[in-house]
Amino acid sequence: MSSRLLVRRLQSSRALLSCSGASMTGTRASPREQSTQQQQQHQRVLTEDNVFDNLVKMEYAVRGPLLLRALEIEKELKKGAQKPFKEVIKANVGDAHAMGQKPVTFLRQVLAIALYPELLEDPRYPEDAKSRARVILEGCKGFSVGSYSESAGIEVIRKHAAKYIEERDGGIPSDYRNVILSNGASDGIKAFLKLFNERIDGRPTGVLIPIPQYPLYSATIAEFGLQQCGYYLDEDNKWALDTSELERALGEARRHCNPRVLVVINPGNPTGQVLSRENIEAVVRFAYKNRLFLLADEVYQDNIYHKDCCFHSFKKVITEMGEPYVNMELASFMSISKGYMGECGLRGGYGEIVNMDPKVMAILLKSISATLCPTVVGQAAMDVVVNPPKPSEPSYKQFQMEKESTLKSLAERSRLVVDTLNGIPGYHANPAMGAMYVFPRIDLPEKAIKAAKAAGQEPDVFYAFKLLESTGICVIPGSGFGQRPGTYHFRTTILPQKDKIKSMLGQLKEFHLKFLQEYS
């Protein structure tokens, strides 16, 4: 029994004894005793001491204390507070539209029509947008996106997603019954990991995750009572994934838990690396040898910037490797929040789960049915991503132009951020091959490290708070993602538009030089 639970039970026992003692004697309680009893009667049922402990332990750095302080500062600025800056730049989260990225015209046209079907008669909207919206609406009950869909998502959209996957992978078949739509990739990943909550021989399931990692994983693992098993990416080799490090992490994990899941984020978040075909094959062989269910987080598959890199899906590689790998269990995830779309707020995503035991697949479908269905508007947006305009259709030219322009701009900003950071004393940034972030390492002076410890903060947290209060720039410390002991990082997005990102980088450099002067 945990000490926390023991304390709770002792408190309950004392309360019961107190109540029974009063009733047995039949004596009237004194005014002071009555006041105490009234206070006890009005105590809250749910308190910090009895709330679900896993939620207390759970942390999500991307929306943690730094963002809360950034939001407070925004309110202070609106009230006229004098600061050494005029605005807060939220470089903490991959929210493209919040940073000025324009929505894709065709996607919003389809959504507008789906939300207001009278626009099907409006000559201002192109016919291909109308036909897409009509197909979506025909898949909805009552011809309305305001109706519930099937729990796994609208069937026609799942079929379009399967066809998209098939074309992406060069013709390798995809069964729409293995595709599940979700509220962003995050909900799909959480629904999948929930399947591993069962303890085996009294030990929790271990989930191997990269370090640094996207905090969704550490937060979900803590919430579900799973065991986090970190494997370090090789920063000195452009954040490569080394299978010898996987072996080390697995051996360590087996001492505490039952490792059953291997998470790979490709392209990487927060590190921006893109795995080579050879690297993926090595990971597949490792997972097969050690009977691990592969979870491939592939939400940045459109965000490839380096000329020597290209995206290889885990499903394609596993299939082309042939026997015995072709029957491996794999769950891969995609989202409308990233890529060229950046539609974070619409919450659309899908997961393709292959080679799962059919009985377990039925349990997964039963589990997600309790949430009724993913948002239908998000499903409609996903349909545009997996079923974009064809070359013969009127919207194709504009759609391609907007898509390519956005991806080209992201690539330019990625290079700009890396080059600028590497020009700042004490900064070391690997080239971002993909995704939407840069994760530089900072050499912090010993005096700053001691000041951080005196303030009860991690050194990178101390640095990030100083940066926020001095410049209005909100980044996330590396300790929120995990990092090798003795190293300090932060994650910044590359999403602010070019003029703003140049200004942001200039402020960052000026701050850092003053910081070094103060603490050296």
C-alpha positions as CSV (number, residue, x, y, z in Angstrom):
1,M,0.0,0.0,0.0
2,S,1.4,3.5,-0.9
3,S,2.1,5.9,1.9
4,R,-0.3,8.4,0.4
5,L,-3.2,5.8,0.4
6,L,-2.3,4.8,4.0
7,V,-2.6,8.4,5.1
8,R,-6.0,8.7,3.4
9,R,-7.3,5.5,5.1
10,L,-6.1,6.6,8.5
11,Q,-7.8,9.9,8.1
12,S,-11.0,8.2,7.1
13,S,-10.8,5.8,10.1
14,R,-10.3,8.7,12.5
15,A,-13.3,10.5,11.1
16,L,-15.5,7.4,11.5
17,L,-14.4,6.8,15.1
18,S,-15.1,10.5,15.8
19,C,-18.6,10.2,14.4
20,S,-19.4,6.9,16.2
21,G,-18.1,8.1,19.5
22,A,-20.4,11.1,19.4
23,S,-23.5,9.0,18.6
24,M,-22.7,6.4,21.3
25,T,-22.4,8.9,24.2
26,G,-25.5,10.8,23.0
27,T,-23.9,14.0,24.3
28,R,-24.5,17.3,22.6
29,A,-21.3,18.6,20.8
30,S,-19.9,21.9,22.0
31,P,-20.1,25.0,19.7
32,R,-16.4,24.5,18.9
33,E,-17.0,20.8,18.0
34,Q,-20.1,21.7,16.0
35,S,-18.0,24.3,14.0
36,T,-15.3,21.6,13.4
37,Q,-18.0,19.1,12.2
38,Q,-19.5,21.8,9.9
39,Q,-16.1,22.5,8.4
40,Q,-15.6,18.7,7.8
41,Q,-19.1,18.5,6.2
42,H,-18.2,21.3,3.8
43,Q,-14.8,19.9,2.8
44,R,-14.5,19.3,-0.9
45,V,-15.0,15.7,-2.1
46,L,-12.1,16.1,-4.6
47,T,-8.9,17.6,-3.5
48,E,-5.2,17.5,-4.5
49,D,-4.7,14.8,-1.9
50,N,-7.2,12.4,-3.5
51,V,-7.3,13.3,-7.2
52,F,-6.0,10.6,-9.6
53,D,-2.2,10.4,-8.8
54,N,-1.2,9.7,-12.4
55,L,-2.6,13.1,-13.4
56,V,-0.6,14.8,-10.7
57,K,2.6,13.2,-12.0
58,M,1.8,14.0,-15.7
59,E,3.5,17.0,-17.2
60,Y,3.1,18.6,-20.7
61,A,6.0,21.1,-21.2
62,V,4.6,22.6,-24.4
63,R,1.7,24.2,-22.5
64,G,3.4,24.4,-19.1
65,P,4.5,27.3,-16.8
66,L,6.3,29.2,-19.5
67,L,3.3,29.5,-21.7
68,L,1.1,30.4,-18.7
69,R,3.6,33.2,-17.9
70,A,3.6,34.3,-21.6
71,L,-0.2,34.6,-21.5
72,E,0.0,36.7,-18.3
73,I,2.5,39.0,-20.0
74,E,0.2,39.4,-23.0
75,K,-2.6,40.5,-20.7
76,E,-0.2,42.9,-18.9
77,L,0.8,44.5,-22.3
78,K,-2.8,45.0,-23.2
79,K,-3.3,46.8,-19.9
80,G,-0.5,49.2,-20.8
81,A,2.3,47.6,-18.8
82,Q,5.8,48.9,-19.8
83,K,8.0,46.1,-21.1
84,P,11.2,46.1,-23.1
85,F,9.2,44.6,-26.0
86,K,5.8,45.2,-27.6
87,E,4.5,41.6,-28.1
88,V,4.9,38.0,-27.0
89,I,6.2,35.6,-29.7
90,K,5.0,32.1,-28.9
91,A,7.7,30.0,-30.5
92,N,6.8,27.2,-28.0
93,V,4.2,25.3,-30.1
94,G,3.9,24.2,-33.8
95,D,0.8,26.3,-34.4
96,A,1.3,27.6,-38.0
97,H,-1.8,29.7,-38.4
98,A,-1.2,31.5,-35.1
99,M,2.2,32.5,-36.5
100,G,0.7,34.0,-39.7
101,Q,0.5,31.1,-42.1
102,K,-2.4,31.4,-44.5
103,P,-5.0,28.6,-44.8
104,V,-5.0,26.5,-48.0
105,T,-7.8,28.1,-50.1
106,F,-9.2,24.8,-51.5
107,L,-9.4,23.2,-48.0
108,R,-11.3,26.1,-46.6
109,Q,-13.7,26.3,-49.6
110,V,-14.6,22.6,-49.1
111,L,-15.2,23.2,-45.4
112,A,-17.3,26.3,-46.0
113,I,-19.6,24.4,-48.4
114,A,-19.8,21.4,-46.1
115,L,-20.7,23.7,-43.2
116,Y,-23.2,25.7,-45.3
117,P,-24.5,23.4,-48.1
118,E,-26.5,26.3,-49.7
119,L,-23.1,27.3,-51.1
120,L,-23.4,24.3,-53.5
121,E,-25.4,26.7,-55.6
122,D,-22.9,29.6,-55.3
123,P,-21.1,30.2,-58.6
124,R,-18.1,31.7,-56.8
125,Y,-17.0,28.3,-55.6
126,P,-15.2,25.9,-58.0
127,E,-16.9,22.7,-59.0
128,D,-14.2,20.4,-57.6
129,A,-14.6,22.0,-54.2
130,K,-18.4,21.5,-54.5
131,S,-17.9,17.8,-55.5
132,R,-15.6,17.1,-52.6
133,A,-18.1,18.7,-50.1
134,R,-21.0,16.8,-51.7
135,V,-19.2,13.5,-51.2
136,I,-18.5,14.4,-47.6
137,L,-22.1,15.4,-46.9
138,E,-23.4,12.3,-48.5
139,G,-21.3,10.3,-46.0
140,C,-23.0,12.3,-43.1
141,K,-26.3,11.4,-41.6
142,G,-28.9,13.9,-42.6
143,F,-26.5,15.5,-45.1
144,S,-25.0,17.5,-42.2
145,V,-21.5,17.7,-40.6
146,G,-23.4,18.4,-37.4
147,S,-24.4,14.7,-37.1
148,Y,-22.4,12.0,-35.4
149,S,-20.3,9.8,-37.7
150,E,-19.2,6.2,-37.1
151,S,-16.8,6.0,-34.2
152,A,-13.9,5.2,-36.6
153,G,-14.8,8.0,-38.9
154,I,-16.9,8.6,-42.1
155,E,-16.4,5.5,-44.3
156,V,-15.7,7.4,-47.5
157,I,-13.0,9.5,-45.9
158,R,-11.4,6.3,-44.5
159,K,-11.4,4.9,-48.0
160,H,-9.8,8.1,-49.4
161,A,-7.2,7.9,-46.6
162,A,-6.4,4.2,-47.5
163,K,-6.0,5.2,-51.2
164,Y,-3.7,8.1,-50.2
165,I,-1.5,5.7,-48.2
166,E,-1.5,3.3,-51.1
167,E,-0.4,5.9,-53.6
168,R,2.2,7.3,-51.1
169,D,3.7,3.9,-50.7
170,G,4.0,3.1,-54.4
171,G,1.0,0.8,-54.7
172,I,1.3,-1.2,-51.5
173,P,-2.3,-2.1,-50.5
174,S,-4.1,-0.3,-47.7
175,D,-7.4,-1.6,-46.2
176,Y,-9.7,1.2,-45.1
177,R,-10.9,-1.0,-42.3
178,N,-7.4,-0.6,-40.7
179,V,-7.7,3.2,-40.9
180,I,-9.2,5.1,-37.9
181,L,-9.9,8.8,-38.0
182,S,-9.2,10.8,-34.8
183,N,-9.1,14.3,-33.2
184,G,-5.6,15.0,-34.4
185,A,-3.0,12.3,-34.3
186,S,-2.7,12.8,-30.5
187,D,-6.1,11.2,-29.7
188,G,-5.4,8.3,-32.0
189,I,-2.0,7.7,-30.3
190,K,-3.6,7.9,-26.9
191,A,-6.3,5.4,-27.9
192,F,-3.6,3.0,-29.2
193,L,-1.4,3.3,-26.1
194,K,-4.4,2.7,-23.8
195,L,-4.5,-0.9,-25.1
196,F,-1.2,-1.6,-23.2
197,N,-2.5,-0.5,-19.8
198,E,-2.7,-4.1,-18.5
199,R,0.0,-5.1,-16.1
200,I,1.6,-8.5,-16.9
201,D,3.1,-10.5,-13.9
202,G,2.5,-7.4,-11.8
203,R,4.7,-5.2,-14.1
204,P,3.6,-2.3,-16.3
205,T,4.2,-2.1,-20.0
206,G,7.3,-0.3,-21.1
207,V,7.2,2.2,-23.9
208,L,10.5,3.0,-25.6
209,I,10.5,6.6,-26.7
210,P,13.2,8.8,-28.2
211,I,15.0,11.4,-26.0
212,P,14.4,14.2,-26.8
213,Q,10.8,13.3,-27.3
214,Y,7.4,15.0,-28.0
215,P,5.9,15.5,-24.5
216,L,2.6,13.9,-25.6
217,Y,4.4,10.5,-25.0
218,S,5.8,11.2,-21.6
219,A,2.4,12.7,-20.5
220,T,0.3,9.8,-21.8
221,I,2.7,7.3,-20.4
222,A,2.4,8.9,-17.0
223,E,-1.4,9.3,-17.2
224,F,-1.9,5.6,-18.1
225,G,0.6,4.3,-15.5
226,L,2.9,2.8,-18.2
227,Q,6.7,2.9,-17.9
228,Q,8.7,5.4,-19.9
229,C,11.9,3.9,-21.3
230,G,14.0,6.5,-23.0
231,Y,16.6,5.9,-25.7
232,Y,18.9,8.8,-26.6
233,L,19.2,10.2,-30.1
234,D,22.8,10.9,-31.1
235,E,23.1,14.7,-31.2
236,D,26.7,14.6,-32.4
237,N,25.5,12.6,-35.5
238,K,22.7,14.9,-36.5
239,W,20.3,13.3,-34.0
240,A,20.6,9.8,-35.6
241,L,18.9,6.8,-34.1
242,D,21.5,4.2,-33.2
243,T,20.3,0.6,-32.6
244,S,23.1,0.0,-30.1
245,E,21.4,2.7,-28.0
246,L,18.1,0.9,-28.5
247,E,19.7,-2.3,-27.2
248,R,21.0,-0.4,-24.1
249,A,17.6,1.1,-23.4
250,L,15.8,-2.2,-23.8
251,G,18.1,-4.0,-21.5
252,E,17.7,-1.3,-18.8
253,A,13.9,-1.3,-19.3
254,R,13.6,-5.1,-18.8
255,R,14.7,-4.6,-15.2
256,H,11.6,-2.6,-14.4
257,C,8.8,-3.4,-16.8
258,N,7.6,-5.4,-19.8
259,P,8.8,-3.5,-22.9
260,R,6.1,-3.9,-25.6
261,V,6.1,-0.7,-27.7
262,L,8.7,1.1,-29.6
263,V,7.9,4.7,-30.6
264,V,9.8,6.3,-33.5
265,I,9.1,10.0,-34.5
266,N,10.1,10.5,-38.2
267,P,10.7,13.3,-39.1
268,G,11.8,14.1,-35.6
269,N,10.1,16.4,-33.0
270,P,11.8,18.3,-31.5
271,T,15.0,17.4,-33.3
272,G,14.1,17.6,-37.0
273,Q,16.0,14.6,-38.2
274,V,14.8,12.4,-41.1
275,L,15.6,8.7,-40.9
276,S,17.3,7.1,-43.8
277,R,16.0,3.9,-45.4
278,E,18.9,1.9,-43.9
279,N,18.2,3.3,-40.4
280,I,14.5,2.4,-40.7
281,E,15.4,-1.2,-41.7
282,A,17.7,-1.5,-38.7
283,V,14.9,-0.3,-36.4
284,V,12.5,-2.8,-38.0
285,R,14.9,-5.7,-37.4
286,F,15.4,-4.6,-33.8
287,A,11.6,-4.4,-33.2
288,Y,11.1,-7.8,-34.8
289,K,13.8,-9.5,-32.8
290,N,12.5,-8.1,-29.5
291,R,8.8,-8.5,-30.2
292,L,7.9,-4.8,-30.0
293,F,4.8,-3.2,-31.4
294,L,6.0,-0.3,-33.6
295,L,4.4,3.1,-33.2
296,A,5.5,5.3,-36.1
297,D,4.7,9.0,-35.5
298,E,4.8,10.3,-39.1
299,V,2.8,13.5,-38.8
300,Y,5.7,15.6,-40.4
301,Q,6.0,13.4,-43.6
302,D,5.4,16.5,-45.9
303,N,8.0,18.6,-44.0
304,I,11.2,17.5,-45.6
305,Y,13.7,20.3,-46.3
306,H,17.2,18.8,-46.8
307,K,18.0,18.0,-50.4
308,D,19.6,14.6,-49.4
309,C,16.6,13.5,-47.4
310,C,13.3,11.9,-48.3
311,F,10.4,10.4,-46.4
312,H,10.2,6.6,-46.1
313,S,7.1,5.3,-44.3
314,F,7.6,2.4,-41.9
315,K,4.8,0.5,-43.6
316,K,6.5,0.7,-47.0
317,V,9.9,-0.4,-45.7
318,I,8.4,-3.3,-43.6
319,T,6.5,-4.5,-46.6
320,E,9.4,-4.3,-49.0
321,M,11.7,-6.1,-46.5
322,G,9.5,-9.1,-47.0
323,E,9.5,-12.2,-44.7
324,P,9.6,-12.4,-41.8
325,Y,9.0,-8.6,-41.2
326,V,6.0,-8.2,-43.5
327,N,3.6,-9.4,-40.7
328,M,4.9,-7.1,-38.0
329,E,2.4,-5.2,-35.9
330,L,2.6,-1.5,-36.8
331,A,0.5,1.6,-36.0
332,S,1.3,4.8,-38.0
333,F,-0.2,8.2,-37.5
334,M,-0.8,11.4,-39.6
335,S,-2.3,14.8,-38.9
336,I,-3.7,17.9,-40.6
337,S,-2.0,20.1,-37.9
338,K,1.4,20.0,-39.6
339,G,2.6,19.5,-43.1
340,Y,1.7,22.4,-45.4
341,M,-1.9,22.6,-43.9
342,G,-1.2,23.7,-40.3
343,E,-4.9,23.3,-39.4
344,C,-4.1,22.6,-35.7
345,G,-7.5,23.9,-34.4
346,L,-9.6,21.7,-36.6
347,R,-8.3,18.5,-34.9
348,G,-8.1,16.0,-37.8
349,G,-5.9,12.9,-37.9
350,Y,-5.8,9.3,-38.8
351,G,-4.0,6.1,-37.7
352,E,-3.4,3.1,-39.9
353,I,-3.0,-0.1,-37.7
354,V,-1.8,-3.2,-39.6
355,N,-1.3,-6.8,-38.5
356,M,-3.1,-6.2,-35.2
357,D,-4.9,-9.3,-33.8
358,P,-8.5,-8.9,-35.1
359,K,-9.9,-9.5,-31.6
360,V,-7.7,-6.7,-30.2
361,M,-8.8,-4.4,-33.2
362,A,-12.4,-5.1,-32.1
363,I,-11.5,-4.0,-28.5
364,L,-9.9,-0.8,-29.9
365,L,-13.0,0.0,-31.9
366,K,-15.2,-0.6,-28.8
367,S,-12.9,1.6,-26.8
368,I,-13.1,4.6,-29.2
369,S,-16.9,4.2,-29.5
370,A,-17.2,5.5,-26.0
371,T,-16.0,8.9,-27.3
372,L,-18.8,8.7,-29.9
373,C,-16.8,10.1,-32.9
374,P,-14.0,12.4,-33.9
375,T,-15.0,15.9,-34.9
376,V,-16.7,15.7,-38.3
377,V,-15.2,19.1,-39.4
378,G,-11.7,17.7,-38.7
379,Q,-12.6,14.6,-40.7
380,A,-13.7,16.8,-43.6
381,A,-10.4,18.7,-43.5
382,M,-8.5,15.4,-43.5
383,D,-10.5,14.3,-46.6
384,V,-9.1,17.3,-48.5
385,V,-5.5,16.3,-47.5
386,V,-5.9,12.7,-48.6
387,N,-8.0,13.6,-51.6
388,P,-6.5,16.8,-53.0
389,P,-7.3,18.4,-56.4
390,K,-6.2,16.3,-59.4
391,P,-4.2,17.9,-62.3
392,S,-7.4,17.9,-64.5
393,E,-9.4,19.9,-61.9
394,P,-9.9,23.7,-61.8
395,S,-8.3,24.1,-58.3
396,Y,-5.2,22.1,-58.9
397,K,-2.9,24.9,-60.0
398,Q,-3.7,27.2,-57.1
399,F,-3.6,24.3,-54.6
400,Q,-0.1,23.2,-55.8
401,M,1.2,26.7,-55.8
402,E,0.1,27.3,-52.2
403,K,1.4,24.0,-51.0
404,E,4.8,24.4,-52.6
405,S,5.1,28.0,-51.5
406,T,4.4,27.1,-47.9
407,L,6.9,24.2,-47.9
408,K,9.6,26.3,-49.6
409,S,9.1,29.1,-47.1
410,L,9.4,26.7,-44.1
411,A,12.6,25.3,-45.6
412,E,14.1,28.8,-45.9
413,R,13.1,29.7,-42.4
414,S,14.6,26.4,-41.1
415,R,18.0,27.2,-42.7
416,L,17.8,30.8,-41.4
417,V,17.2,29.8,-37.8
418,V,19.9,27.1,-37.8
419,D,22.5,29.5,-39.5
420,T,21.7,32.4,-37.2
421,L,21.8,30.3,-34.0
422,N,25.1,28.8,-35.0
423,G,26.5,32.3,-35.2
424,I,25.7,33.0,-31.5
425,P,28.5,32.2,-29.0
426,G,27.8,29.0,-27.1
427,Y,25.0,27.8,-29.4
428,H,25.1,24.5,-31.4
429,A,22.3,23.7,-33.8
430,N,22.1,20.6,-36.1
431,P,20.6,21.2,-39.5
432,A,16.9,20.7,-39.4
433,M,16.2,18.1,-42.1
434,G,12.4,18.2,-41.6
435,A,9.5,19.0,-39.2
436,M,9.0,22.5,-37.8
437,Y,11.5,23.0,-35.0
438,V,15.1,23.6,-34.1
439,F,16.6,22.1,-30.9
440,P,19.8,24.0,-30.2
441,R,22.2,23.1,-27.4
442,I,23.4,26.0,-25.2
443,D,26.7,26.2,-23.2
444,L,25.5,27.9,-20.0
445,P,28.1,29.5,-17.7
446,E,28.6,27.8,-14.3
447,K,27.4,31.0,-12.5
448,A,24.1,30.7,-14.3
449,I,23.8,27.1,-13.5
450,K,24.3,27.9,-9.8
451,A,21.8,30.8,-10.0
452,A,19.2,28.4,-11.4
453,K,19.7,25.8,-8.7
454,A,19.4,28.6,-6.1
455,A,16.1,29.5,-7.7
456,G,15.0,25.9,-7.6
457,Q,14.9,25.6,-11.4
458,E,16.6,23.6,-14.1
459,P,19.3,25.7,-15.8
460,D,17.5,25.7,-19.2
461,V,14.2,26.6,-17.5
462,F,16.0,29.5,-15.7
463,Y,17.4,30.6,-19.1
464,A,14.0,30.3,-20.9
465,F,12.2,32.4,-18.2
466,K,14.9,35.1,-18.4
467,L,14.5,35.1,-22.2
468,L,10.7,35.5,-21.9
469,E,10.8,38.3,-19.3
470,S,13.5,40.2,-21.3
471,T,12.3,39.8,-24.9
472,G,8.8,38.3,-24.9
473,I,10.0,35.2,-26.8
474,C,8.5,32.0,-25.4
475,V,10.5,28.8,-26.1
476,I,10.4,25.4,-24.4
477,P,13.4,24.2,-22.3
478,G,15.0,21.0,-23.3
479,S,14.3,19.4,-20.0
480,G,10.6,19.3,-21.0
481,F,11.6,17.0,-23.9
482,G,14.4,15.1,-22.2
483,Q,18.1,15.5,-22.9
484,R,21.4,13.9,-21.9
485,P,22.4,14.9,-18.4
486,G,24.7,17.9,-18.3
487,T,23.4,19.3,-21.6
488,Y,21.0,22.2,-22.0
489,H,18.7,22.9,-24.9
490,F,15.4,24.6,-25.9
491,R,12.9,24.0,-28.7
492,T,11.9,26.8,-31.0
493,T,9.5,26.6,-33.9
494,I,10.5,27.9,-37.4
495,L,6.9,29.1,-37.9
496,P,7.0,32.9,-37.3
497,Q,6.9,34.6,-40.7
498,K,10.2,35.7,-42.2
499,D,10.3,39.4,-41.0
500,K,9.2,38.3,-37.5
501,I,11.6,35.4,-37.3
502,K,14.5,37.7,-38.2
503,S,13.5,40.2,-35.5
504,M,13.1,37.3,-33.0
505,L,16.5,35.9,-33.8
506,G,18.1,39.4,-33.4
507,Q,16.4,39.8,-30.0
508,L,17.6,36.3,-29.0
509,K,21.2,37.0,-29.9
510,E,21.2,40.4,-28.0
511,F,19.7,38.7,-25.0
512,H,22.2,35.9,-25.0
513,L,25.2,38.2,-25.2
514,K,23.9,40.1,-22.2
515,F,23.2,36.9,-20.3
516,L,26.7,35.7,-20.9
517,Q,28.0,39.1,-19.7
518,E,25.9,38.9,-16.5
519,Y,26.8,35.3,-15.6
520,S,30.3,34.8,-16.9
